[in-house]
Amino acid sequence: GRLMTAEVEGGFPRLEYALNAAMVLAHVAVSRDDRVGAMVFADRVQGFVPATRGRGALERVTGVLSAAEGRLVEPDVEGAFRHLAARGRKRSLLVLFTDVVDPEVSAAVLAHAARAAGRHLALVVTLRDRPLERAARDASAGMTVGPTTGSIPSAAIASASAASIPSTRSASISPA
């Protein structure tokens, strides 16, 4: 989706970090003789490789991930999970790399991941956003922070997230 096109500290799009992490996981899976597959989606499924074993599987996953492009669109989380459910029958570890700061998209991701957890082990991975963390800390400066958790109040995170969305809409997209 659109938030994955934003650049993070270091000047790389968030999508590049997610793709790199997915490639590392795929490589480890193949080296352990596990099955590996991949799906890339935004407003539609952009690429899908069913889970298989071996070096050929890694090559197919690399192809799909290499072709991934950031798009300034809202992600179709429901469509992606529907696509996966129709094609991913065997119990699997599902790793979803996302950047969910929008409450509606966050709720959809978590709801679909929870449903998928009936058959699969679902892991949702978000990318650290240091500027958002700083904005949330600044917004929470006068708020009470939990004494044992040190957590940032959700209102501050929502406020910082909302403030950061307009800048991510105009983010540049680097070629893959």
N, C-alpha and C positions, 0 to 999 in steps of 0.2 A: 504494500500500500504506500500511500504518499509519504508517511513518516519515515519509511526506510530509505527514502532518497536524500534525507537531510545529512549533511556532513557532520562528523563529530570531530573532537579535538584530534589533530593530526591531518585533517583535510580529506579523509576518506569517507565515502558514503557509508551509512550504517549497514546498507545491504552488503557491501564488500566484507565487512566484519562477519556478518551472519553466514555468508557463502563460504568464507574461509573456515569458520568453525564447523560448518556442515561437511566440508571436504576432509577436515581432520577426523571427524567422527566416522565418516565413510571409510577412510583409510584404515582406521583402527578396527572397524567391524570386519573388513575384508581380511586383514592380517590375522584375525581370530576365527576365520572361516564362518563368520556370521553372514546372514543375508543382509543386503543393503539396497535401498531404493531412495527415491527423492521425488518431491513434488514442489514446484514453485508456482505461487499464485499471487495475484493482485485482485483486480476486478473480475478475473477469470483465471482458470488454470493455464499457466504458460508452458508448463512442461511436467511430464510425469514419467517415471521409470519404476516399474514394479520391482519389489524386492527379490533379488536373486543373489547367488553366491559367486565368488571368484573375481578375477581381474577384469573380466568383461563387464561385470556389474559396476565395478569402480569406474571403468571407462565411460559407461553409459551415464552414470551419475555425474561424472565430471562434465560430460557434454551438456546435460540439462542445466547444471549449475553455472557453467560458463556462458550459456545463452541467456541467463536471467538478466532482466533489465528493470531498473527502478522506474515506477510510473506514478505520476501524480493523480492517483485515483483512490477511492475508498476500497478497501479489500472486501471481497465476497467470502467471508469466513464460512458461512453456511454452505455455499456452493463448493468450496474446497473440501470441507468435511464430507459432504455428500459424494463427491468424486472419489475421495479416499475410501469411504465405506463401501462403495460399489466395486472397488478394485483391490482393497486390502483386507482379505478375508482372514489370514493367519494372524495370530496374536503377535504383536510387534511392540517395540519401543518407538513411540512417536515423539519426535523432538520438533517442536514448533518454535522457530526463531521469529520473534515479533518485536514490535515497538508499540506497546499498548499503553498509551497515556489517555486516550479518549475513553470516557466512561462507557459509551455505547459499544464500541468495538471491544473494549476489555471484557464487558459482560458477555458478548457473543463468543469471544475466544474461550473464556473460562467455561461457559455453558457447553459448548461443543466439545471441548477437551474432557469435561466431566462425563459427557455421554459416551465419548470414545473410550473412556477408562473402563467401561463395562467389558470391553473385549481386549483393549490394549493398555499398555502402560504409557500414559501421556505425560510429557515433560514440556512445560512452556518456559522458554528462555527469553528473557528481555535483555536488551543491551543497556549498559550503564550510560546515563546521560548526565555528565558532570555539570553542564550549564543549568539543566533543569534542577538538579540537586541544590546548586547554589541559590537559584531563584526561590526554591521552596524554603531553604533555610532563611533567606532574607525575608520572605513573606511571613515566616513563622517566628521572627525575632521577638515579637511581643506576646506570642501565644505560649501557653503552658505545654511543656513537653513531658511525656510520660517519664517518671523518675527511674523506673527500672529498665525500660526499653530504649529510651533516648530516641524514640521514633518521632518523625516529623508529622504533625497533624495532617489528616487527609485533606482538610480544607486548604491548607497551604500548598499541598501538592497539586490539587485541582486548580488553584489559582495560578500557580506557576505553569502548569501544563497549558491552561487556556491562553496564557500570555505568550507561550512559545509556539503555538500552532500557526499563527499568521506567518512567522518567519520560516517555518518549515514548508509552507505552501509555495514559497518562492525559491526553495532550495534548488541548487544546480544538480544535474544528473551527470555523473562521470561515465564514460563508456566502459563496458565490462571487458 
